[in-house]
Structure formats: C-alpha cells, structure tokens
Amino acid sequence: MSIPGYDDWKLMTPEEDYEARGGKICPDCGAWDASECEETSCPLRLEPDPDLIMEQRREDREFEAEHPSDEPF
C-alpha cells in the first residue's frame, strides 16, 4: 500500500517538515517558535559572531607582528 506524499515527508528533516506546515524558523539562531525569537530579541543578533571575533584577533596579531610598536603597555 502506498500513501501519496509519504516518501517525500519521510525524507524531510524536522526543520523542513516544520516549515512545510507553515512554521517559521529564525535564520540566525534556529528558534522554532516566533515567540522564542522575536526580531528585536534574537540572542544571536545581540551577541557578536565568535568566528568574526576570532578572525579579527588573528588579523590584529598579524598586524602587530608586522608593525611592532615601541610603546610598552
């Protein structure tokens, strides 16, 4: 016996299934409920990207290595 659409549904990820039923997932933090993540209170929108911070620190270290300062800190 074959159920129409069952194979397509079975192959969906939980996120795809939720969105197919009309749910909205936050693109930044992945919250499944709009009440958990409103536009102004998304936790990831309030905190800086850790990868970006790591890259900026690496660039700062490289710059300091290429341009040493004479002033002690």
C-alpha positions as CSV (number, residue, x, y, z in Angstrom):
1,M,0.0,0.0,0.0
2,S,1.3,3.4,-0.9
3,I,0.4,6.7,0.8
4,P,0.7,9.7,-1.5
5,G,3.4,12.1,-0.3
6,Y,4.7,9.8,2.4
7,D,8.1,9.2,0.9
8,D,8.6,12.9,0.4
9,W,7.5,13.6,4.0
10,K,9.7,10.8,5.4
11,L,12.8,12.2,3.7
12,M,12.3,15.7,5.2
13,T,14.4,17.0,8.0
14,P,12.4,18.1,11.1
15,E,13.1,21.8,10.1
16,E,11.8,21.2,6.6
17,D,8.7,19.5,8.0
18,Y,8.1,22.4,10.4
19,E,8.4,25.0,7.6
20,A,6.2,22.9,5.2
21,R,3.4,23.1,7.8
22,G,3.8,26.9,7.9
23,G,6.2,27.4,10.7
24,K,9.0,30.0,10.6
25,I,12.5,29.2,11.8
26,C,14.8,32.0,12.8
27,P,17.6,32.1,10.2
28,D,20.1,33.4,12.8
29,C,19.6,31.1,15.9
30,G,17.3,28.4,14.6
31,A,14.5,29.0,17.1
32,W,11.3,27.2,16.1
33,D,8.8,29.4,17.7
34,A,8.3,33.1,16.8
35,S,7.6,33.9,20.5
36,E,11.0,32.5,21.4
37,C,12.8,34.7,18.9
38,E,11.3,38.0,18.0
39,E,13.1,40.4,15.7
40,T,14.4,42.5,18.5
41,S,15.4,39.8,21.0
42,C,17.2,37.1,19.0
43,P,20.1,36.0,21.1
44,L,22.4,35.7,18.2
45,R,21.6,39.1,16.9
46,L,22.5,40.6,20.2
47,E,25.9,38.8,20.5
48,P,28.8,39.1,18.1
49,D,29.7,36.3,15.8
50,P,32.5,34.3,17.6
51,D,34.1,33.4,14.2
52,L,34.3,37.0,13.3
53,I,35.9,37.9,16.6
54,M,38.5,35.1,16.3
55,E,39.3,36.3,12.8
56,Q,39.7,39.9,13.9
57,R,42.0,38.9,16.8
58,R,44.1,36.9,14.3
59,E,44.4,39.8,12.0
60,D,45.3,42.1,14.9
61,R,48.1,39.7,16.0
62,E,49.4,39.5,12.4
63,F,49.4,43.3,12.1
64,E,51.2,43.7,15.5
65,A,53.8,41.2,14.3
66,E,54.4,43.1,11.1
67,H,54.3,46.6,12.8
68,P,55.7,46.3,16.3
69,S,55.0,49.3,18.5
70,D,57.8,50.9,20.5
71,E,55.5,51.8,23.4
72,P,55.2,49.3,26.3
73,F,51.7,48.5,27.6
